[in-house]
Amino acid sequence: MIIKNLKLYTMDDYGIIENGYICIENGKITRVSEGEPVGLSGEIIDGRGGYMFPGFIDGHTHLGIIENAISFEGDDCNETNDPITPQLRGIDGINAMDPCFGEALRAGITCVAIGPGSANPIGGQFCIVKTHGVRIDNMVIKAPSAMKFALGENPKGVYHGKSQTPETRMATVSLIREALMKAKKYAEALDRVDAASDGVDDCEEPEFDFKCEALLPVIRREIPAHFHAHRADDIFTAIRIAKEFNLKYNLVHCTEGRLIADEIASEEVGVFVGPNLCDRSKPELRELSFANPSALDRAGVAIGLTTDHPVIPLEYLPLCASLAVKAGMDEYNAFRAITINPARILGIDHRVGSIREGKDADLVIFDGNPLNVMTKVRCVFSDGRLVHGSLNE
């Protein structure tokens, strides 16, 4: 399939192609160019001047794990009987039949990271999925993709009500540190067993520990730590822990980020900023502002915007980008914050996040600039299949 007469926002080295075309074959992008598709075989479709973007991405959500219009029965976000639960897998709590998947897809969001909430200092494993599908196993891009850690008020609030540790920030971090130390020693013991199998030593395999097993990919830097942190001191604590254990890591929420933007930029860490289109529901959100993504972006921080769905319905991710621009963020950088930046932070930019040859054909055509609230989605492609709208309307 060849779609021509498009304004292509490639979010890649090609930049913005004012009059371009794209070729799709077997679910992949096979050609991106400007002008007319001359000498090419295949069905040629007129895009009629539509604005084409790579499918939008939200790097931190609870889509389908907190179900739409259902309370306890459909809320599988937090296991609050144990503060350290790295063995929990977000994929096991996701209902792909949640109608919010369809709403997100129809708004142009084609890929999301989903995982546990922030009740526990260590909450469990995130996964990255496409928003199109009915069986979550067939929608996965990467699982596990990150390990959820939470700092600040949320763990304190949950366990204070139970008269159980942690009731302070110190206790939250001590539990995280203890779990990581155990996992590190567990990994070292397994390494000794591997060495012994090569005749280097002779030792017994450690007793199986499910929590330590779940933390091995974090200790070994195979997946990043995903640190929930709003307040500046909690952000610095996340950085401190990551350095202490040599972790790959991302910051999530970063509500007071603009107060320490240069410090965050110096760490060269990826940040998911948001949710901003919400109320100040707790003390650590007092600095909530759409000026935050703009300040972090100007400081040189690689940011992705997040709705933290269902805090903000996922379909309003483009609106969050629009409000960030209104508050001073560069427009093109706002587009980057919902496409290529989250793809790079999540480590999936080899597949999604930009319009480039070889990548998944996850694409959206709008009838205008998607930062305009009146702009409509004309059609959405997932893996090269038209899954919403029509090219003829």
C-alpha positions in Angstrom: 0.0 0.0 0.0 1.3 3.5 -0.9 -0.3 6.6 0.7 0.6 9.9 -1.0 -0.2 13.5 -0.6 0.6 13.7 3.1 2.3 16.1 5.4 4.6 13.7 7.2 5.8 14.4 10.7 8.5 11.7 10.7 9.9 12.5 14.1 13.2 11.2 12.7 16.0 12.5 10.5 13.6 13.3 7.7 12.0 16.0 9.8 8.7 17.3 8.4 8.0 16.4 4.8 5.5 18.8 3.4 4.3 16.7 0.5 5.3 13.1 0.9 4.3 9.5 0.6 4.8 6.3 2.5 4.9 2.6 1.5 3.6 -0.1 3.8 4.2 -3.8 3.3 3.7 -6.8 5.7 3.1 -4.5 8.6 6.3 -2.5 8.1 7.2 0.9 6.7 9.3 0.2 3.5 9.7 3.7 2.1 9.4 7.3 3.1 9.9 10.0 0.6 8.7 13.3 -0.8 6.9 14.1 -4.0 5.0 11.6 -6.1 5.5 7.8 -5.9 6.8 7.3 -9.4 7.5 3.8 -10.7 6.3 2.0 -7.7 3.8 -0.9 -7.8 1.0 -1.4 -5.3 -2.3 0.2 -4.4 -1.9 4.0 -4.3 -4.2 6.0 -2.0 -4.5 9.7 -1.9 -4.0 11.0 1.6 -5.7 14.3 0.6 -3.2 16.5 2.5 -3.7 14.8 5.9 -1.1 15.1 8.7 0.5 11.8 9.3 2.3 11.0 12.5 3.8 7.9 14.1 1.3 6.4 16.6 1.5 8.3 19.9 3.0 6.6 22.9 2.4 7.0 26.6 5.2 5.5 28.7 3.4 5.3 32.1 -0.2 4.1 32.4 -2.5 1.8 34.3 -4.6 1.1 31.2 -6.8 -2.0 31.7 -5.3 -2.7 35.1 -7.6 -0.1 36.6 -10.7 -0.8 34.5 -13.1 1.8 33.2 -16.3 2.4 35.3 -15.5 -0.4 37.7 -14.4 0.0 41.3 -12.7 -2.8 43.4 -13.8 -5.6 41.0 -11.8 -4.2 38.2 -9.0 -2.5 40.1 -5.9 -4.7 40.0 -3.3 -1.9 40.3 -1.9 -2.3 43.8 -1.3 -5.3 46.1 -1.3 -3.6 49.5 -0.7 -6.6 51.8 3.1 -6.6 51.2 5.2 -3.5 50.5 7.8 -5.4 48.4 6.2 -7.2 45.4 8.7 -7.3 42.5 7.3 -10.7 41.5 4.0 -9.2 40.4 3.6 -8.9 36.6 1.4 -6.1 35.3 0.5 -8.2 32.3 -1.4 -10.6 34.6 -3.8 -7.8 35.6 -4.6 -6.2 32.3 -8.0 -6.5 30.7 -7.5 -5.8 27.0 -11.3 -5.6 26.7 -11.4 -2.4 28.7 -13.2 0.1 26.4 -10.4 2.6 27.2 -8.1 0.7 24.8 -10.4 1.5 22.0 -10.8 5.1 23.0 -7.0 5.5 23.1 -6.6 3.8 19.7 -9.2 6.0 18.1 -7.3 9.1 19.5 -4.1 7.9 17.8 -2.3 6.4 20.8 -1.0 3.1 19.5 1.5 2.0 22.2 1.6 2.2 26.0 3.5 1.0 29.0 1.3 -0.5 31.6 2.0 -1.6 35.2 1.3 -1.6 38.9 0.6 1.5 40.9 2.6 3.3 43.5 1.2 1.9 46.8 4.3 -0.2 47.3 8.0 0.8 47.5 8.5 -2.0 44.9 5.3 -2.6 43.0 6.0 -5.0 40.2 6.8 -5.3 36.5 5.6 -3.1 33.7 5.0 -4.2 30.1 4.7 -2.4 26.8 1.8 -3.2 24.5 0.0 -2.1 21.4 -3.5 -0.7 22.0 -5.0 -2.7 19.2 -6.0 -6.3 20.0 -8.1 -8.6 22.2 -5.5 -10.9 23.6 -2.9 -9.1 25.7 -0.2 -11.7 24.9 -0.5 -10.9 21.2 -0.2 -7.2 21.9 3.1 -7.2 23.8 6.1 -5.4 22.5 8.2 -6.0 25.6 7.5 -7.8 28.9 8.8 -7.2 31.5 9.9 -3.7 30.4 10.6 -2.0 33.8 10.3 -2.5 37.5 8.1 -0.1 39.4 9.5 1.7 42.4 7.6 4.3 44.4 8.9 7.1 46.7 7.1 9.8 48.6 3.6 10.0 50.0 1.9 7.0 48.4 3.6 4.2 50.2 3.5 6.2 53.4 -0.2 6.8 53.1 -1.0 3.1 52.4 1.0 1.6 55.2 0.4 4.3 57.8 -3.2 3.3 57.7 -2.2 -0.3 58.5 0.3 0.7 61.3 2.9 -1.1 59.2 6.3 -0.2 57.8 6.9 2.0 55.8 5.4 5.0 57.5 8.3 7.3 56.6 10.4 8.1 53.5 13.4 6.5 55.4 11.6 3.3 55.8 10.4 3.2 52.2 14.0 3.5 51.0 15.3 1.0 53.5 12.9 -1.6 52.2 14.0 -0.9 48.6 17.6 -1.0 49.6 17.2 -4.3 51.5 15.4 -5.9 48.5 18.1 -4.8 46.1 20.9 -5.9 48.4 19.3 -9.4 48.7 18.9 -9.5 44.9 22.5 -8.5 44.3 23.7 -11.2 46.7 21.4 -13.7 45.1 22.7 -12.8 41.6 26.3 -13.2 42.9 25.5 -16.6 44.3 24.0 -17.7 40.9 27.1 -16.4 39.2 29.3 -18.5 41.4 27.2 -21.6 40.5 27.6 -20.8 36.8 31.4 -20.5 37.4 31.4 -23.8 39.3 29.8 -25.5 36.4 32.8 -24.4 34.3 35.1 -26.1 36.9 36.2 -22.8 38.5 34.7 -23.5 41.9 32.3 -25.8 43.8 29.2 -24.3 45.4 25.5 -24.9 45.9 22.7 -23.1 44.1 20.9 -20.6 46.4 17.5 -21.5 47.7 14.9 -20.2 45.2 13.6 -16.7 46.0 10.8 -15.4 43.8 11.3 -11.8 44.7 15.1 -11.9 44.0 14.5 -13.7 40.7 12.1 -10.9 39.7 14.8 -8.3 40.6 17.6 -10.0 38.6 16.8 -8.2 35.4 17.0 -4.9 37.3 20.3 -5.7 39.1 21.8 -6.9 35.8 20.6 -3.7 34.0 18.5 -5.7 31.6 15.4 -3.6 32.4 15.3 -0.1 34.0 13.9 0.9 37.4 10.8 3.0 36.9 10.9 5.5 39.9 7.6 7.2 40.9 8.8 10.5 42.4 7.0 13.9 42.6 9.0 16.0 45.1 12.5 17.2 44.5 14.0 15.4 47.4 12.3 12.1 46.3 13.7 12.7 42.8 17.2 13.0 44.3 16.6 9.9 46.4 15.7 7.9 43.2 19.0 9.1 41.6 20.9 8.1 44.8 19.5 4.6 44.9 20.1 4.1 41.1 23.7 5.1 41.5 24.3 3.0 44.6 23.1 -0.1 42.8 24.3 0.9 39.3 20.7 0.7 37.9 19.4 1.8 34.6 16.4 4.0 35.6 13.7 6.5 34.5 11.9 9.1 36.5 8.2 9.2 36.5 5.9 12.2 37.3 8.7 14.6 38.3 6.2 17.2 39.4 8.9 19.4 41.0 11.3 18.8 38.1 11.4 22.4 36.9 12.8 23.4 40.3 15.8 21.2 39.8 15.8 21.0 36.0 19.6 21.5 35.5 20.3 18.8 38.1 18.1 16.3 36.3 19.6 17.3 32.9 23.1 16.6 34.3 22.1 13.0 35.1 21.0 12.3 31.4 18.0 10.3 32.6 14.7 9.9 30.8 11.7 11.4 32.5 7.9 10.8 32.0 6.2 14.1 33.0 2.7 14.2 34.3 -0.2 13.9 34.9 -0.8 17.6 34.7 -4.4 17.8 33.6 -5.7 17.0 37.1 -6.2 18.5 40.5 -3.6 18.8 43.3 -4.9 15.8 45.1 -2.1 15.6 47.7 0.6 17.9 49.2 3.4 16.7 47.0 1.5 18.0 43.9 1.5 21.6 45.0 4.0 22.5 42.2 1.7 20.9 39.6 2.0 23.0 36.4 2.1 22.6 32.6 5.2 24.8 32.8 7.0 21.7 34.1 7.5 19.9 30.8 8.6 23.1 29.1 11.2 23.9 31.8 12.6 20.3 31.7 12.7 20.3 27.9 14.6 23.7 27.8 17.1 22.3 30.2 17.8 19.5 27.8 16.0 16.6 29.6 14.6 13.9 27.3 10.9 13.9 28.4 7.9 11.9 27.5 4.4 13.2 28.5 2.2 10.9 30.4 -1.5 10.8 31.3 -1.0 8.3 34.1 -4.3 6.8 32.8 -6.9 6.7 34.4 -5.8 9.9 36.2 -6.2 11.6 32.8 -8.1 9.5 30.2 -5.4 8.3 27.8 -7.2 9.7 24.8 -6.3 13.2 26.0 -2.5 12.7 25.6 -2.5 15.0 22.6 -4.4 17.6 24.7 -1.7 17.4 27.3 0.9 18.1 24.6 -1.1 21.1 23.5 -1.3 22.5 27.0 2.4 22.1 27.4 2.9 24.1 24.2 0.5 26.8 25.6 2.7 26.9 28.7 5.9 27.6 26.6 7.1 24.2 25.2 8.3 24.1 21.7 5.7 22.6 19.4 7.9 20.1 17.6 9.4 19.0 21.0 5.9 18.4 22.3 5.3 16.1 19.4 8.6 14.4 20.2 7.4 13.9 23.8 4.5 11.7 22.7 6.4 9.8 19.9 10.1 9.3 19.6 11.1 10.4 23.2 9.0 7.8 25.0 10.0 5.2 22.5 13.7 5.8 23.2 13.2 6.0 27.0 11.3 2.7 26.9 14.0 1.1 24.6 11.5 0.3 21.8 12.5 3.0 19.3 13.8 0.3 16.9 10.2 -0.6 16.3 8.0 2.5 17.0 8.1 6.2 17.7 9.0 7.6 14.2 8.2 7.2 10.6 11.2 5.4 9.2 11.9 2.4 6.9 11.9 -0.9 8.8 9.7 0.2 11.7 6.2 -1.0 12.6 3.6 0.8 10.5 1.8 2.2 13.5 0.5 5.4 12.0 -2.2 8.1 12.4 -3.6 10.5 9.9 -5.2 13.7 11.2 -7.2 16.2 9.3 -5.0 19.0 10.7 -2.6 19.7 13.5 -3.4 17.3 16.4 -2.6 20.0 19.0 -5.7 21.8 17.8 -8.6 20.5 20.0 -10.9 20.6 17.0 -8.7 18.3 14.8 -10.1 14.9 14.1 -8.4 11.5 13.6 -9.1 10.3 10.0 -7.6 6.9 10.4 -5.3 4.8 12.5 -3.0 1.9 11.4 -1.5 -0.7 13.7 1.1 -3.0 12.2 0.1 -1.8 8.8 -3.6 -2.6 9.2 -6.3 0.0 9.1 -7.9 -0.4 12.5 -9.9 2.8 12.7 -11.5 5.3 10.3 -11.3 5.4 6.5 -8.9 6.7 3.9 -11.9 7.8 1.8 -13.7 10.0 4.3 
